[in-house]
C-alpha cells in the first residue's frame, strides 16, 4: 500500500514538469504527531477527531494557490474501493476533474457525499457496473466520501483550483516542480480544519526552500 | 329478722351497682381500645393499599417506559451508526438530516391509530438537537410531527445529554384541550469518536397511569412547571391542587410521598412521584388522587359496628351483672338470714347449755351432798343395831328382826357408796389410774365369793378364759364391773341354772361375756336396762337398787371400753364387757397402751 501511494505521489509530482515548469519548491511540512503508534504496513485511512478529518498516519497536501487556467481536457482520476476501503483515502484533484469509483470488492458499495462542496449519491453497485460510476468535481473544497453500506468507510477528495499540488511523504517532505514564476500563496493542507499558508515569490529557474512548521 | 333484711337489701343493691359500674368501666375501656386500634388499622390499611396500588401502577408504567426507552435507545444507536445521519451531522448537511432519518424512523411515526390497544410506542413527533442542544428545524414538519414554536422551545436542552432524558411538555397550554406529551431525548454518539454529536427527541403520548384495576374515582395527572395537568379536574381545582403539590415538592427532599388533600370537599389521598429524576428537562411528577371516601365509609361503618358491639356488650354486661349480682346476692342474703338464725339458735343453745350445766352441777352436788348426809345416820343406825344384837335380854324373834334391819342398813350403805361413786363420775372427778390388771384373777375371786352369798339359788358355773388375761384399768373399778355382772347373773338366775363366763383377747381388746339362765328381760325394757334406778321389771322380790348396771357401764366407758346387753331371750341373758388390753413390755412388766 505504501508503495502504491509512493508511486502515485511520484506520478503526481512528475506531472507538472512536462508542462513548461521552471520553478521548483521543496521543503518539509511539520506533520502532526500520529495518534496511534506507526505500524509498518498499516494502511492509510481517514479518521475524525472532534469533527476534524485527517489521514492516519498523517500526510499533507501542498499546493500553490492562484488563478490558473482550467485544463482544456479535464483529467480523470480513480478512487477504488478495495478491501472495504477507499484507495487512496485522500485524493487532491484540480477543479473539473472526473473521478471514477471502481468497485474492486466482491460486494455492493454505495458511494455518496453530503459535503457542501459536492453532493452526490451513486447508489448501490457491484464490481461489474459499467461504465464505472464517476463524478466531476466542479467546485473547490473538501468532499467526504462515505459508503451507505459500510459505515466505517471514509474517503477525502480535496478539490483545488490549482493544477500545482503534491502530497508529502510520510515524513512531510515535498517537492513541487514546474511552477510558473510570480507571486503566489503556497498552502499546506494538513486536515479538514488546518491549512497553513505561506506567500511565495517564485523566480524563474530558482528552487525555493519552504518549510511549514 | 325483717328489720335485719332491709339493710341487707341495700347492701346487695350497692354490690350490684358497684359490679355494674366496674363492668361498664371495663367495657368502655375495651371499646375505646378497639375503636382506637380499628381506626388506626383502617387508616393504615387504606393508605397501605392505595400506596401499593400507586406503586404497582407506577411499576408497570416504569416497566413500559423502560421498554420503550430501551427500544428508543436501540433505535438511536442504529440511527447514529447510519452513514447518512453521520454524513448529515458531520458534513454540515443538516438539511439532509431529516430526509436521511425519515426512512429510518418511518415506523416510529406511522400508524398512529391502529395500535391504540396498549401503551403506544408510536411517536407523535421527533426532532434532532444540534451540538448546542438547540432544535434543528425540520424542512418538512408534516413528516416529523408538527409542533408550534412555543412547544418546540420546550425541547431545547442546555447541552446534549450523555444519557436518555425524560421530559414532559405542554401542548396548547392554558387552552381547554391542553395536553401533556412525554418526550425522550436520546443521545446520538459518533461511532468514530464516541462523542455526543446530536440527540433525538421523540414525543409520545404519556401513558395512562390509571389502569383497569384502580378503583372508581381515582384520578391521575402530571405536575409540571408548578402546574398540575389533570384534565378530570376543573381548571381552578387544578390550580389550587398544583400550588399544594408545589409546596409539598419543595418542602420534601424525597422524590415521592403522599399527603391528604381535600378536593371539591371530598378527602383524597394524593401520591406524587418524580417521573424524570436527574433529567435535564424540568422536573415532572406523576400525581395520583385516590378518594378516601371508601375508607372513610369503611371507618364509619366500623365505628358503628364497634359502637353497636360495645352497646350490646354493655347491655349483656348489664344483664349479666344483674344476674350475677342476683346469683351472688342469694347466698349472701341466705348467709345473712342463716347467720341471723344461727345467732338466735346459738343464743338459745347457750342459754340451754348454761341452765343444763347449772342443773347438772346442782344435781351432782346434790347427790354427793345427799350421799354424805345419808352415810353418817346409816352408820349410826348400824352401830345401834349391832349394839342391840349384843344384848341377850330380848326375845329370840327380836334378834331375827334386828338381823334383818342390820342387813338392810348394809344394803343402804352399798346404795350410798354407788351413788357417791356415780356422782363423782358425773362430775368428771373420777380419774382412772390405768395399770395392768389381771382380769382372770378378779373373775376367779368373785366366782369364789358367789357361793358364799346367802339365799342364792344353786347354779352351775361354766368358765372359759385364759389365766393372766391382763387389761388396762384400775383394779377396784374393774373389779366392781365384774362383781356387778356376776352378782346380777346369779341374782336373776333360776334354780339349777347356769352361769357361763368367757373372756378372750380380740385384737387390742379383751372381751368378757357373762351369760346366765333365767327369765329374760322384757323386750321393751331392754333398752332402758342401763338407766339409773331401772330394775328391768323382772321381779321386785330380788334384792337390788337399780344402780349397778349404770355404774358398771359408766366405769367401763371410763376405761375406754364399753358394756352392752348382747341378748336376753329364751332363758338366757348375756352381757358383754370390753376392755383395752394391757401392753406386755419386753422386760416382762406390763403397761397400758
Interface residues (C-beta under 8 A of the other chain):
Chain A: X47 X48 X49 X50 X51 X112 X113 X114 X115 X116 X119 X144 X146 X147 X148 X150 X151 X152 X153
Chain B: X81 X82 X83 X84 X86 X87 X88 X90 X91 X92 X93 X96 X190 X191 X192 X193 X195
